[in-house]
Amino acid sequence: MAVDAQSSASAGQTLRVRALSSSGPTIAAYAIDASAAGTAVLAEESATTGNTYGLRTKVASSSGTGIWGLALANSGSTIGVRADVASSAGIGLYARAYSPFGNSFGVYAQSSSDSGTGVFGLSLASSGPTMGIRGESRSPAGTGGLFDNPAGGKILSGQAAG
């Protein structure tokens, strides 16, 4: 182990890494793992109560990105960002755009593939009133779901079995 930093303080930081340059493509911490079963960075929050975070990021730039996942392989079933949850009341991915103004999106998904899907919802339970995709609006002037095809193709296609 190259670095082992420990602290028993009730507040503060155990390890702080800073890149202080205000220009250029700086990197404050860089981790590489070449193992076929490895993990370059593992963050674990072991408290069993409280509002805790395994990973928390902040970005101040008006064109910044909080977390960017990039799977570089051009074949196979790669995943850019994956979120799993075990709780019966859990949410696998929670995204929110909290500005009360403008044309913001809680989730924006895009596919450039000639046979791709921008958003795919799948409910795996074999019984119960499940839904693959659900839309809801809480504004009296809102719309629960909007489907548009500016290219002139189908707007909605339904299939009951098969």
Summary of the structure (lengths in Angstrom):
residues: 162
radius of gyration: 21.3
end to end distance: 53.8
largest distance: 62.8
contacts: 118
relative contact order: 0.04
helix: 0%
strand: 0%
